Amino acid sequence: MFVLPVVGFFAAFNLFPTMFGLWLSLTDYDLLSPPIWVGLDNFRNLFADRMFRQALGNTLVFVLGATVPVWVLSLLAALVFDQAFRGRDVMKAAFFLPVLPPVVVIAVVWRLLLHPNGVMTSLTGGWWGITEIRWLADAALAPFSMIAVHDWAIIPFFMMIWLAGLAAIPPEFREAAAIDGAGPVRIFWHVDLPQLRSTAVLIGALSSINAFQTFALQYVLPNDPGGPANSTLVLGLLVLKYGFQYFRMGDAAAVSVVMFAMIMCVTLVQLWFNRRA
């Protein structure tokens, strides 16, 4: 009886929408007429749809750019802040600030910074006499601009997780390695990194899941959501377009199921690695 309200809340706002979305993915539904059962036709049609294939490719590129650089750079930042130096706490707090604002606020601020004649153009192109860079209006630059903004905002968060993992390593391990003549690089490679295996798996899973679910940056940052020329169209944004612009709710639900399956695969890989750790 005590847990029933929580179970009811979970069932009403999590379990039921999930099951309802799975059922909708097997129907043809335009939000106006009753759903018509079509079985797996929506999934077959998806992979024949050029827009879906482009969104899937864009999503995979974004996931790659939003995971591997994040793992490396957040670990490097954690190693820096794991050292004792004057002003470390102040600098750590300042470094963590990008995590605090909502993604929409970050997107609005960076939309101003990435103006063709804005601050980032002055910083990067000023040395070469370039006065205009179309960061968000060029189909080649826009996807990488999304990745750069995302990584800038999320690296401090994963840095804190790395720091927690580093703090859990017994100092006796490093002291013993130093007595045996190991330098800082060898201590990190042979002592710290093996001890950080569970932390690395957790960060890999969280960053991958977060990247697959990206939506707000691609919706707010470009002048046209998913643009230019659908170069920043990702699966999360495609769900919105299919469901509420094209009134193809069955296809939108099918895209959601595909996203769910991809995220579930990432989660299962995490569980497998955790069992081996």
SERO-4910 file (N, C-alpha, C, O; in steps of 0.05 Angstrom, whole numbers):
BEGIN
 pado doro    nc1    nc2    nc3   cac1   cac2   cac3    cc1    cc2    cc3    oc1    oc2    oc3
  Met    A     16    -24      0      0      0      0     17     25      0     10     45    -12
  Phe    A     40     24     14     57     48     15     70     55    -12     72     78    -19
  Val    A     77     35    -27     90     39    -53     70     42    -76     78     48    -98
  Leu    A     45     36    -70     25     37    -92     23     64   -106     21     64   -131
  Pro    A     24     87    -92     23    113   -106     47    116   -126     43    126   -148
  Val    A     70    108   -117     93    110   -135     90     92   -159     96     99   -181
  Val    A     81     67   -154     77     48   -176     56     58   -195     59     56   -219
  Gly    A     34     70   -184     13     81   -201     24    104   -218     17    107   -241
  Phe    A     40    122   -206     51    145   -221     69    134   -243     68    144   -265
  Phe    A     86    115   -237    104    104   -257     88     91   -280     95     94   -303
  Ala    A     67     76   -273     51     62   -293     36     82   -311     34     78   -335
  Ala    A     26    104   -299     10    123   -314     28    141   -332     19    147   -355
  Phe    A     51    149   -323     67    168   -338     92    157   -351    107    172   -364
  Asn    A     97    131   -347    121    119   -360    113     94   -374    117     91   -399
  Leu    A    102     74   -360     97     48   -372     75     50   -394     78     40   -416
  Phe    A     52     64   -387     30     66   -406     38     81   -432     33     71   -454
  Pro    A     52    105   -430     60    118   -455     79    101   -472     78    101   -496
  Thr    A     96     85   -458    115     68   -473    100     47   -488    105     42   -512
  Met    A     82     33   -475     66     12   -488     48     24   -510     44     11   -531
  Phe    A     36     47   -504     18     60   -524     34     68   -549     25     65   -571
  Gly    A     59     78   -545     76     85   -567     83     61   -584     84     62   -608
  Leu    A     89     38   -570     95     14   -584     72      5   -601     75     -5   -624
  Trp    A     47      7   -590     24     -1   -606     20     18   -629     13     10   -651
  Leu    A     24     45   -625     20     64   -647     40     59   -669     33     64   -692
  Ser    A     64     48   -663     83     43   -684     74     21   -703     86     18   -725
  Leu    A     54      6   -696     43    -15   -713     17     -7   -726      3    -24   -737
  Thr    A     11     20   -726    -14     29   -738     -8     53   -757     14     64   -757
  Asp    A    -28     59   -773    -28     83   -790    -47    103   -777    -71     99   -776
  Tyr    A    -35    124   -766    -51    143   -749    -44    171   -757    -20    179   -756
  Asp    A    -64    187   -764    -59    215   -772    -70    236   -753    -72    259   -760
  Leu    A    -76    227   -728    -86    244   -706   -115    253   -711   -127    265   -693
  Leu    A   -126    247   -733   -154    255   -739   -173    231   -741   -194    232   -728
  Ser    A   -165    211   -755   -182    187   -758   -171    165   -739   -148    167   -730
  Pro    A   -187    145   -733   -178    124   -715   -154    109   -727   -151    107   -751
  Pro    A   -136     99   -709   -112     84   -719   -120     59   -734   -139     46   -727
  Ile    A   -105     53   -755   -110     30   -772    -85     11   -769    -63     20   -773
  Trp    A    -90    -14   -762    -69    -33   -758    -54    -39   -784    -67    -46   -804
  Val    A    -28    -36   -784    -12    -42   -808     11    -60   -802     27    -67   -820
  Gly    A     14    -69   -778     35    -87   -771     63    -74   -772     67    -52   -761
  Leu    A     81    -87   -786    109    -77   -787    114    -60   -812    137    -54   -818
  Asp    A     92    -51   -825     96    -35   -849    111     -9   -844    127      0   -860
  Asn    A    105      3   -821    118     29   -814    149     25   -813    164     42   -822
  Phe    A    158      3   -801    187     -1   -799    199     -7   -826    221      2   -832
  Arg    A    185    -22   -843    195    -27   -870    197     -1   -886    216      3   -901
  Asn    A    177     16   -883    176     41   -897    198     60   -887    209     76   -903
  Leu    A    204     59   -861    224     77   -850    251     74   -865    263     94   -873
  Phe    A    260     49   -868    286     45   -879    287     50   -910    308     50   -922
  Ala    A    263     54   -921    262     63   -949    259     93   -951    258    104   -973
  Asp    A    256    107   -929    252    136   -928    279    150   -927    294    145   -908
  Arg    A    284    167   -946    310    181   -947    314    199   -923    336    201   -913
  Met    A    292    212   -913    295    229   -890    303    214   -865    319    223   -849
  Phe    A    291    190   -862    298    174   -838    327    165   -840    342    166   -820
  Arg    A    336    156   -863    364    147   -866    383    170   -861    404    166   -849
  Gln    A    376    194   -870    393    217   -865    393    224   -835    415    230   -824
  Ala    A    370    223   -822    369    229   -793    384    208   -778    397    215   -758
  Leu    A    383    183   -786    397    162   -772    428    166   -775    442    163   -755
  Gly    A    436    173   -799    465    179   -803    474    203   -787    495    202   -775
  Asn    A    458    224   -787    465    248   -771    466    241   -741    484    251   -727
  Thr    A    448    224   -732    448    217   -704    473    201   -696    485    206   -675
  Leu    A    481    182   -713    505    167   -708    530    184   -708    548    180   -691
  Val    A    531    203   -726    554    221   -727    554    238   -701    575    242   -689
  Phe    A    531    248   -693    530    264   -669    538    247   -644    552    257   -627
  Val    A    528    222   -643    535    205   -620    565    200   -619    577    201   -598
  Leu    A    578    196   -642    607    192   -643    621    217   -633    640    215   -617
  Gly    A    612    240   -643    625    265   -634    619    274   -606    633    289   -594
  Ala    A    597    263   -595    588    271   -568    596    251   -547    588    253   -524
  Thr    A    611    230   -555    620    210   -536    650    208   -533    661    214   -512
  Val    A    663    201   -555    692    196   -554    707    221   -545    724    220   -526
  Pro    A    703    245   -557    717    269   -547    709    276   -518    726    285   -503
  Val    A    685    270   -511    676    276   -484    690    258   -464    699    267   -442
  Trp    A    693    232   -470    707    214   -452    736    224   -448    745    225   -425
  Val    A    750    230   -469    778    237   -467    782    264   -453    797    266   -434
  Leu    A    767    284   -462    771    311   -451    761    313   -422    774    327   -406
  Ser    A    740    299   -415    730    300   -387    750    286   -369    754    294   -346
  Leu    A    762    264   -379    783    250   -363    807    268   -359    818    269   -337
  Leu    A    816    281   -380    839    299   -378    833    322   -358    850    329   -342
  Ala    A    809    333   -359    801    354   -340    801    344   -312    809    357   -293
  Ala    A    791    319   -308    791    307   -281    819    303   -271    824    307   -247
  Leu    A    837    295   -288    865    291   -279    878    317   -271    893    318   -252
  Val    A    870    339   -285    881    365   -277    870    374   -250    886    382   -233
  Phe    A    844    372   -246    832    381   -221    836    361   -198    829    368   -176
  Asp    A    846    338   -204    853    319   -183    879    326   -169    885    316   -147
  Gln    A    894    344   -182    919    353   -170    913    377   -150    893    391   -153
  Ala    A    931    380   -131    928    402   -112    943    427   -122    967    425   -127
  Phe    A    929    449   -126    941    474   -134    924    497   -124    900    493   -118
  Arg    A    936    520   -122    922    543   -111    899    551   -129    901    553   -153
  Gly    A    876    556   -116    852    565   -131    837    542   -145    821    547   -162
  Arg    A    844    517   -138    831    494   -152    801    494   -149    787    489   -168
  Asp    A    791    499   -125    762    497   -120    747    519   -136    726    514   -147
  Val    A    759    542   -137    746    564   -152    746    558   -182    725    562   -195
  Met    A    768    548   -192    769    542   -220    751    518   -227    739    517   -248
  Lys    A    749    499   -209    731    476   -213    702    485   -214    687    476   -232
  Ala    A    695    503   -197    667    514   -197    662    529   -222    640    527   -234
  Ala    A    681    545   -231    678    560   -256    676    542   -280    660    546   -299
  Phe    A    692    520   -280    692    501   -302    665    486   -303    657    478   -325
  Phe    A    652    483   -280    627    468   -279    603    485   -287    581    474   -291
  Leu    A    606    511   -289    583    529   -295    567    521   -320    542    523   -319
  Pro    A    579    513   -342    562    506   -366    542    484   -361    523    482   -377
  Val    A    545    468   -340    526    447   -335    500    457   -323    479    445   -326
  Leu    A    501    480   -310    478    490   -295    455    500   -312    432    494   -305
  Pro    A    459    516   -333    436    526   -348    422    504   -364    435    484   -371
  Pro    A    396    507   -369    382    488   -386    394    488   -415    407    508   -423
  Val    A    390    466   -429    401    464   -456    390    486   -474    405    496   -492
  Val    A    365    494   -470    353    515   -487    368    541   -483    373    555   -503
  Val    A    375    548   -458    390    572   -453    417    571   -466    426    591   -478
  Ile    A    431    548   -464    457    545   -476    455    549   -506    472    562   -519
  Ala    A    434    537   -518    430    540   -547    426    569   -556    437    577   -576
  Val    A    410    583   -540    405    611   -547    430    628   -545    435    645   -563
  Val    A    446    624   -524    471    639   -521    490    632   -544    502    650   -555
  Trp    A    493    607   -550    512    599   -571    502    607   -599    518    610   -617
  Arg    A    476    610   -602    466    620   -627    476    649   -632    481    656   -655
  Leu    A    478    664   -611    490    691   -614    520    690   -618    530    705   -635
  Leu    A    534    673   -604    563    671   -607    571    661   -634    592    668   -645
  Leu    A    553    643   -646    560    631   -672    547    647   -695    545    636   -717
  His    A    540    671   -691    531    688   -713    553    690   -734    577    691   -726
  Pro    A    547    692   -760    568    693   -780    589    714   -776    612    711   -783
  Asn    A    581    737   -764    600    758   -758    604    762   -728    611    784   -719
  Gly    A    599    740   -713    600    742   -684    626    737   -671    647    738   -684
  Val    A    625    731   -645    649    728   -629    667    705   -638    691    708   -641
  Met    A    655    682   -643    671    659   -651    684    663   -678    706    653   -683
  Thr    A    671    677   -696    684    684   -722    708    702   -717    729    698   -730
  Ser    A    706    721   -699    728    739   -693    751    724   -681    774    729   -687
  Leu    A    745    705   -663    766    690   -649    781    670   -667    805    667   -665
  Thr    A    766    657   -685    778    636   -701    787    646   -729    807    637   -740
  Gly    A    772    665   -740    778    674   -767    793    701   -768    803    708   -789
  Gly    A    795    715   -745    808    741   -745    837    739   -753    848    757   -766
  Trp    A    851    718   -745    879    715   -752    884    712   -782    905    719   -792
  Trp    A    864    702   -796    867    697   -825    852    718   -842    850    715   -866
  Gly    A    841    738   -829    826    758   -844    799    750   -852    787    763   -870
  Ile    A    788    729   -840    761    720   -847    741    735   -830    743    735   -805
  Thr    A    722    748   -842    702    764   -828    675    751   -825    658    761   -811
  Glu    A    671    729   -839    644    716   -838    648    686   -841    659    676   -860
  Ile    A    638    671   -821    637    642   -822    608    633   -816    597    641   -795
  Arg    A    597    618   -833    569    610   -830    568    584   -814    563    562   -825
  Trp    A    572    587   -788    573    564   -770    548    547   -771    549    523   -772
  Leu    A    525    560   -771    499    546   -769    484    545   -795    463    533   -797
  Ala    A    494    559   -816    480    560   -841    494    544   -863    484    542   -886
  Asp    A    516    532   -857    531    515   -875    527    486   -868    530    478   -846
  Ala    A    519    470   -888    512    442   -883    536    426   -874    532    405   -861
  Ala    A    560    434   -880    584    420   -871    592    428   -843    602    411   -828
  Leu    A    588    453   -836    597    463   -810    576    459   -788    583    455   -765
  Ala    A    551    460   -795    530    460   -774    531    435   -757    529    438   -732
  Pro    A    534    410   -767    535    387   -749    558    388   -730    555    380   -706
  Phe    A    581    398   -738    604    400   -720    600    422   -700    611    420   -677
  Ser    A    586    443   -707    579    464   -688    561    453   -666    565    459   -642
  Met    A    542    436   -673    525    423   -653    541    406   -634    537    407   -610
  Ile    A    560    390   -645    576    373   -629    594    390   -610    596    383   -586
  Ala    A    605    411   -620    623    428   -603    608    440   -580    618    441   -558
  Val    A    584    451   -585    568    463   -564    560    442   -544    561    447   -520
  His    A    551    419   -553    543    397   -535    567    389   -517    563    387   -493
  Asp    A    590    385   -529    613    376   -513    621    397   -493    628    390   -471
  Trp    A    621    422   -501    628    444   -483    610    444   -458    619    449   -436
  Ala    A    584    438   -462    565    439   -440    565    414   -423    558    415   -399
  Ile    A    574    391   -434    571    366   -419    597    356   -407    596    340   -388
  Ile    A    619    365   -417    645    355   -407    649    359   -377    658    341   -363
  Pro    A    642    383   -366    645    386   -337    629    367   -320    637    359   -298
  Phe    A    605    359   -330    589    339   -315    603    313   -312    605    301   -291
  Phe    A    614    302   -335    628    277   -334    655    279   -320    665    260   -309
  Met    A    666    303   -320    691    308   -305    686    302   -275    703    290   -262
  Met    A    664    310   -265    658    305   -236    655    275   -231    663    266   -209
  Ile    A    644    260   -249    642    231   -246    670    218   -246    676    201   -229
  Trp    A    687    227   -264    715    218   -264    729    224   -238    743    208   -227
  Leu    A    724    249   -228    737    257   -202    728    239   -179    744    232   -162
  Ala    A    702    231   -180    693    213   -159    706    186   -161    713    174   -141
  Gly    A    710    177   -186    724    152   -190    753    153   -181    763    134   -169
  Leu    A    767    175   -187    794    179   -179    797    180   -148    816    170   -137
  Ala    A    777    193   -135    778    195   -106    774    168    -93    783    165    -70
  Ala    A    762    149   -106    757    123    -94    781    104    -96    781     83    -85
  Ile    A    802    112   -111    825     95   -114    842     98    -89    850    120    -81
  Pro    A    848     76    -75    865     77    -51    892     90    -57    905     81    -76
  Pro    A    900    110    -41    927    122    -47    950    103    -44    972    108    -54
  Glu    A    946     81    -29    968     62    -25    977     50    -51   1000     43    -55
  Phe    A    958     47    -71    965     35    -96    985     53   -111   1005     44   -122
  Arg    A    980     79   -111    998     98   -125   1025    100   -110   1046    101   -122
  Glu    A   1024    100    -83   1048    101    -68   1066     77    -73   1090     80    -76
  Ala    A   1054     54    -74   1070     29    -80   1082     30   -107   1105     22   -111
  Ala    A   1067     40   -127   1077     42   -154   1100     62   -156   1120     58   -170
  Ala    A   1097     84   -141   1118    105   -141   1144     94   -128   1166    100   -137
  Ile    A   1141     78   -106   1164     66    -93   1179     47   -112   1203     45   -111
  Asp    A   1164     33   -129   1176     15   -148   1188     29   -172   1199     16   -190
  Gly    A   1186     56   -172   1199     71   -194   1182     80   -217   1191     90   -237
  Ala    A   1155     76   -214   1137     83   -236   1134    114   -236   1131    126   -215
  Gly    A   1133    125   -260   1128    154   -263   1098    160   -265   1082    141   -264
  Pro    A   1091    185   -267   1062    192   -268   1047    179   -290   1024    170   -286
  Val    A   1059    177   -314   1045    164   -337   1040    135   -332   1018    125   -336
  Arg    A   1061    121   -322   1057     92   -317   1038     87   -294   1023     68   -294
  Ile    A   1038    105   -274   1019    102   -252    991    105   -262    973     89   -254
  Phe    A    987    125   -279    960    128   -290    952    104   -307    929     94   -304
  Trp    A    970     94   -324    963     73   -343    959     46   -329    940     31   -336
  His    A    976     40   -309    975     14   -297    960     13   -270    953     -9   -261
  Val    A    955     36   -258    942     36   -232    915     49   -234    894     37   -227
  Asp    A    914     75   -243    889     90   -243    869     79   -263    846     75   -257
  Leu    A    879     75   -288    860     67   -309    846     41   -303    821     39   -307
  Pro    A    860     20   -295    845     -5   -288    824     -1   -266    803    -14   -266
  Gln    A    831     16   -246    812     21   -224    788     38   -233    767     38   -220
  Leu    A    791     51   -256    769     68   -266    751     54   -286    735     67   -300
  Arg    A    754     28   -288    739     13   -309    709     17   -306    695     22   -325
  Ser    A    699     13   -281    669     16   -277    660     44   -282    639     49   -294
  Thr    A    677     64   -274    670     92   -280    669     97   -310    652    111   -320
  Ala    A    688     86   -325    689     90   -353    665     78   -367    654     90   -385
  Val    A    656     54   -358    632     42   -369    608     59   -364    591     62   -381
  Leu    A    605     69   -339    582     86   -332    582    111   -350    561    119   -360
  Ile    A    605    124   -353    606    149   -369    600    143   -398    586    158   -411
  Gly    A    611    120   -408    605    113   -436    575    108   -440    565    117   -461
  Ala    A    562     95   -422    533     90   -425    517    116   -423    499    121   -440
  Leu    A    523    132   -402    508    157   -399    511    176   -422    492    188   -431
  Ser    A    536    179   -431    541    198   -453    528    188   -479    518    204   -494
  Ser    A    528    162   -484    516    151   -508    486    154   -508    474    163   -527
  Ile    A    474    148   -485    445    151   -483    437    180   -486    417    186   -500
  Asn    A    451    198   -473    446    226   -475    448    236   -504    433    253   -513
  Ala    A    468    226   -518    473    234   -546    450    224   -564    441    238   -582
  Phe    A    442    199   -560    420    189   -576    394    204   -573    378    206   -591
  Gln    A    390    215   -549    365    229   -543    367    259   -549    348    274   -542
  Thr    A    387    268   -562    391    297   -568    367    308   -584    357    295   -602
  Phe    A    359    332   -576    336    344   -590    337    375   -589    335    388   -609
  Ala    A    342    385   -564    339    414   -560    359    430   -576    352    451   -588
  Leu    A    384    421   -578    404    436   -593    397    438   -622    398    460   -634
  Gln    A    389    416   -634    382    415   -662    356    430   -668    351    438   -691
  Tyr    A    339    434   -648    314    449   -651    318    479   -648    305    494   -663
  Val    A    335    487   -629    337    516   -622    360    529   -637    358    552   -646
  Leu    A    383    515   -639    407    528   -649    406    537   -678    413    561   -683
  Pro    A    398    521   -697    397    530   -725    373    549   -729    354    549   -713
  Asn    A    374    565   -750    351    582   -757    327    565   -765    304    572   -758
  Asp    A    332    543   -778    311    524   -785    316    498   -770    337    486   -775
  Pro    A    298    488   -753    303    463   -738    311    440   -756    296    434   -775
  Gly    A    334    429   -751    344    407   -767    360    416   -791    372    399   -805
  Gly    A    361    442   -797    375    452   -820    403    458   -814    413    455   -791
  Pro    A    418    468   -835    409    472   -862    409    446   -878    426    429   -875
  Ala    A    389    444   -896    387    421   -914    387    394   -899    398    374   -907
  Asn    A    373    394   -875    370    371   -858    397    360   -848    399    337   -841
  Ser    A    418    376   -848    444    367   -840    446    362   -810    464    348   -801
  Thr    A    428    374   -794    428    370   -765    402    356   -757    395    356   -733
  Leu    A    388    344   -775    364    329   -769    371    303   -755    384    286   -767
  Val    A    362    300   -730    368    276   -715    342    261   -710    320    271   -716
  Leu    A    343    237   -699    319    221   -695    299    234   -677    275    232   -682
  Gly    A    308    246   -655    290    259   -637    274    281   -651    250    284   -646
  Leu    A    287    296   -668    274    318   -683    256    306   -704    235    318   -711
  Leu    A    263    283   -716    247    271   -736    220    261   -725    200    261   -738
  Val    A    220    252   -699    195    245   -686    176    268   -686    152    265   -692
  Leu    A    186    292   -680    169    316   -680    158    322   -708    135    328   -711
  Lys    A    176    320   -728    168    327   -755    147    307   -765    126    315   -777
  Tyr    A    152    281   -762    133    261   -771    106    264   -757     85    263   -770
  Gly    A    107    267   -730     82    266   -715     65    291   -717     41    290   -719
  Phe    A     78    315   -715     62    340   -712     65    359   -735     52    380   -735
  Gln    A     82    353   -755     83    369   -779     71    354   -803     56    365   -819
  Tyr    A     77    328   -805     67    312   -827     43    295   -819     31    281   -836
  Phe    A     36    295   -793     13    279   -782     16    249   -789     -3    236   -796
  Arg    A     40    239   -787     46    211   -791     54    200   -763     77    193   -759
  Met    A     35    198   -746     40    190   -718     50    161   -717     67    155   -699
  Gly    A     41    144   -734     51    116   -734     81    115   -741     96    101   -728
  Asp    A     89    131   -761    118    132   -767    134    145   -745    156    136   -739
  Ala    A    123    166   -732    137    178   -710    141    159   -687    162    158   -675
  Ala    A    121    143   -681    123    123   -660    143    101   -668    158     91   -651
  Ala    A    145     94   -694    164     74   -703    193     85   -699    210     70   -691
  Val    A    197    110   -705    224    122   -700    230    121   -671    253    116   -663
  Ser    A    211    127   -654    216    125   -625    223     97   -616    241     93   -599
  Val    A    211     77   -628    217     49   -621    246     43   -630    260     29   -616
  Val    A    253     52   -654    281     48   -663    301     61   -644    321     49   -637
  Met    A    295     86   -635    312     99   -615    313     83   -589    335     79   -578
  Phe    A    291     73   -581    290     57   -556    307     32   -559    321     25   -540
  Ala    A    306     19   -582    321     -5   -587    351      1   -586    367    -15   -575
  Met    A    359     23   -598    388     31   -599    398     37   -570    420     29   -563
  Ile    A    381     52   -555    389     58   -527    390     33   -510    407     30   -493
  Met    A    371     14   -515    371    -11   -500    397    -27   -506    408    -39   -488
  Cys    A    406    -26   -531    431    -40   -537    454    -29   -522    471    -43   -512
  Val    A    455     -2   -520    477     11   -505    475      3   -475    496     -3   -463
  Thr    A    451      1   -464    447     -6   -436    456    -35   -432    468    -41   -411
  Leu    A    449    -53   -450    456    -81   -447    487    -84   -448    498   -101   -434
  Val    A    500    -69   -466    529    -70   -467    541    -61   -441    560    -72   -431
  Gln    A    529    -39   -429    539    -30   -403    536    -52   -382    555    -56   -366
  Leu    A    513    -65   -381    509    -86   -361    529   -109   -365    538   -120   -346
  Trp    A    534   -116   -390    553   -137   -396    581   -130   -386    595   -146   -374
  Phe    A    590   -105   -391    616    -96   -382    617    -95   -352    638   -102   -340
  Asn    A    595    -86   -339    595    -85   -310    598   -113   -297    611   -116   -276
  Arg    A    586   -133   -310    588   -160   -299    616   -171   -302    625   -187   -286
  Arg    A    630   -162   -323    657   -171   -327    677   -157   -310    699   -167   -304
  Ala    A    670   -132   -301    688   -116   -286    693   -128   -258    708   -117   -242
***
